[in-house]
Amino acid sequence: MVSKGIIGKTENDYDKLGRMLCQLRKDGRVPWAWIIDNTRGLSVPNTFYSVGHALKTIHHVYRRDPWEDQDETCYVMCEKDAIAGILSQETRPYCVPVAVVRGYSSITFLHEIAVQIEESGKPAHVFYFGDHDPSGENIEEVAERSLREFGPKAEIHFHRLGVTKEQIGEYDLPTRPTKKTDGRIKNFKGERSVEVDALPMDVLRGLTRNGIETQLDSDMYALTMKRERRERQELADLLEQYEATDEGDESEDDDDDDADLT
């Protein structure tokens, strides 16, 4: 809405939008599933009501890691949770992790990513999305520096996909005056600041998709997906066999129950 000029890039406009969305959902005009909150959640172990249910779930969620057979690996990192859902629409088909740093990230989080990259033994391409302002650029620098520090043996290629200075003019992005109180302003090149969520959704998705596909061996990916389809069919066959056997067992149990009643 900001990128389309519907609302301004101000806290007041954000507060108004939040109140409106709350009321629209309560009134049933906006589905609850359309708005997500990744900062809170319930911690519940996975449970199943039967073996058949477990097999169905596995068949539904089964994915083969397409990067296992690739020479490189990819990560997408963004400064804000607000765009993570948009980026995930492109990362999900390729099983690429999305890391939301939410400003200055904890060293624990960055350490986990660095160790994972190092243990993979493959060059890693990290595609970054962040604000074009003094703090936004510094957050990127800190994230990159921390990954290299915590994964000294890893080969890491850091790419800023947005917001770049060139994109501001190319997409006519809404800007705001750079905060004079930001202590990092002396190292910032530019008079106006732009937040990453000002980039149009199709642009964010396109940048993400192109970044991933640039590093992907498409022929190897096609072979991996073919193997995945074959294995999913094996799970479907296993599920069908189990259900057929299970139905027979249930019939026998019913007969035993009837005999007991007699």
N, C-alpha and C positions, 0 to 999 in steps of 0.2 A: 504493500500500500504506500510505503514511503517512496519506493522507486517509481511508482506511477503518479506521485504527486497528490494522492488522495488525502494523506495526513502529513503533518510536518514532523521533522526529526526533533521533537521536544519531549521532555518528561511529561508535560501536561497532556499532550496528544496521546502518549502511550497509556497514561492513566485512564483517560477517557475511553480509549479502545478496549482496555482491559475490563472496565466496568460494563461496557456495551456487550462484550462477548460473554461475560458472566450471565447477564440478563437474557441474551438470545439463547443461550443453552438451557437456562431454566425454563424458558418459554417453549422449548422444543423446536425452535426455528433453525438452530445450528446443532448438528449432531455432536454429542460429547466426544466421539472418537476423532473429530477433526482437530481438536486441540490437545496437545500432549505436554506432559511435564516430566522431563527426564531427570529432574533434580530430586525427585522423591519416588519411593516405590515400596512395595511389600516384599519382604524376604521370606519366601515359602518354598520348601523342597518340592521337587517334582514328584507327583504321585499319580497312580493309575488305578482304575477300578477293575482291571482284568489284564491278563497277558495279551489278549486280543487288542485291547485299547492301547497298550504299550507298543505293540507292533504297528498299529495304525499311525501312532504318533511318530515313530521312527521313520516310517515310510513317507510321511508328510514332510518332515523336516530334513530328511537326509540330503546332504550335500557333500560332494568330493571337493577337497581343497584344490582349486585350479592352479595355485602357485607352487604346489609341491613339485610339479614337473617343469616349472619355469626357471630361467637362469637368474631372474631378479624378483624382487618383491616390492609391494607398494603400500603406503599408508596415506590417509587423508587426515589432516589436522586443521581444526578451525578454532578461532578465538571464542566464538559464541555458540551456545546451544541452539539459538534461534534458527540457524541455518543447517544444523546437523541433519534434520529430517529431510531437507531438500537434497543435500549431498548424498544421503544414504540411498536415495532412489537410484543413483548411478553406481554406488559402491557395492550395493547388495548383490546384484547379479554376478559380480566378479569376486565376491567374498573379500573385499578390501576393508580393513579396519578403519573406523572413523574415531579419531581422538579429539574430544572437546576439552580444550585447555582452560576455558572459562577465565580469561584474564591470565594472571601469572599463576601457572599451574604448580601443583605440589611436586617436590623433587621425587617423591615416592612414585607418582604416576609416570613421570618422565623416565625414571630409572627402570621401571617395568618395561616400557616400550623399548628403551635402549638395549636392555638385556635380551629381549625377544628378537630384536634385529640382529644382534651379535650372534646369538645362538643359531639363527637361521643359516649363517654362513654365506649369505647372498647379499649383493649390493641392494640397498633399499632406497627407494625414491619416496620422499615425503612431500606431499603437495599441501601447501599451507594457504589458508584463507583468513585474513585478519583486517582490522580497520587501517585506513590510511590516516594515521595521526601519530604524534610522538610516542604515546604509550603503546599503540598497536604495533609499530615497527620494533619497539624495544622488546615487547612480548615475544615476537618472532625470533629476535636475536637471542633472547634468553633460552627459548625452547630449543633452538638449533644448537646453541653452545652446550646446553645440558645433555642433549642426546649424544653429542660427540664425547663429552666428558665421561658419561656413564657407560658408553659403548666404545671404548678406545680402539678396539680391533675391528669395529664395524665400518663398512664402506657406506656412507650416507650421502645422498644427493638431495639437497633441500631446494624446493621450487616454490616461490610465491606465485600463486595463481590469481589472487585477488585480495584486496583491491590494489591495483597498480595505478601509478600516476597517469599512464596512458588511457586506462579504462575510464577515468573520470570524464575526459572529453569525448571519448568514443561513444559512451552510453549516456552522456549528459546527466551524470549522477548528481543528486542533490547534495550540496555541501553545507558546512557550517564553519564559523570562525574557529580557528584552532585556539584551544584554551591557553591563555597567557600564563595561567598558574601551573601548567604542567612543567615540571622540572626538566623534562627531556626535550623541550621545545628548541633548544639551541642546536641540537643535532638533526632537527627535522627540516627537510627541504620541501617547502610549500607553505602557502598562506592559509589554505582552506583544508579542512579535514572531511573525510568521507567514511562512513561506517560500512562494514562489509555487507550487511543485510540490505543496503541500498541497491546492490547489484540485482538485476532482474533474475527471476527464478530460472528461466530457460538458459540464461548466460552461466549461472552457477553450475547448473547440471551439465551444460556443454563443456565447460572448462574441466570439470571433474572427469567426465567420460573420456575426453580427448587425452587428458593427462595419463589416465590408466591405460588406455588402448595403445598409447605411444610406446609403453614399456612392455606390452603384452605380445608374446609370440602367438599370433592368431591361429596358426596351424596346430600348435601344441594344445592350445585352449580348446579347439574343436574336438581333438582326440580325447581330452579329459572329460568334456561334456558328453561325448558318446559313451565313454565308460560309465559315467554317472547315470545315464539313462538305463544302461544295461543292469547296473546294480540296483537301481530303483525298481526295475522289473523283477529282479530276483526277490527283493523284499515283498513286492506285491504277490508273487507266487507263494512265498512262504506264508504270508498272511492268509491267502486263500486256502492253503492246505490246513492251516491251524483252525480256521473258522469251520471248515468241513468236518474236521475231527472233533472239534469242540461241540458242534451241534449234535454229533452222534453220541458223545459222552453225556450231554444234557438229556437226550432222549432216554438213555439207559438209567440215568439218575431218576428221571420222572417215573420210569417203570418200577424202580426199586421203592420209590415213595408210595406208589399205588399199592404195591404188594404189602408194604408195612401197614397201610390203612386197612387192607382186607383182613 
